[in-house]
Amino acid sequence: MNKNQEIAQAGAKLLADTYALYLKTHNYHWNVTGPMFNTLHTMFEAQYDELALAVDEVAERIRTLGAYAPGSFSEFSALTDIAEAVPGTKAEQMIVELADDQIKVSDAAAALARVAGSAGDDVSTDLGIRRQEVHQKNAWMLRAHLG
């Protein structure tokens, strides 16, 4: 496997995790209830909007490397460790799950940065580092609601 293929594989994992988190965050945006409804509904929307832009950036980087980006539910499901949203999840549990999932995506971004860095791909390294920053900040913002 050449360097671009290795980087693209790490990118595919990041893409799948990002898309799975997008779906879960969007689901929780639609279904959150309780006293924190407005705050969480608004925050979840901001996060899934950002994730929607991120999937495009990651997928386009994979294409730039000469690989095809995964783009089906079955491909994403095979690559991601993000569990699907469960109907009836309470608001506080949504926060816990999404914060944990943000860290999982940050870890996938870190893996991309490591692989790309060792291959001398500064652009993919930068993408991984920028995604880590976003996901770590989102995890912190979510956990801040738990007290």
Secondary structure by P-SEA (a helix, b strand, c coil): ccaaaaaaaaaaaaaaaaaaaaaaaaaaaacccccaaaaaaaaaaaaaaaaaaaaaaaaaaaaaacccccccaaaaaaccccccccccccaaaaaaaaaaaaaaaaaaaaaaaaaaaaaccaaaaaaaaaaaaaaaaaaaaaacccc
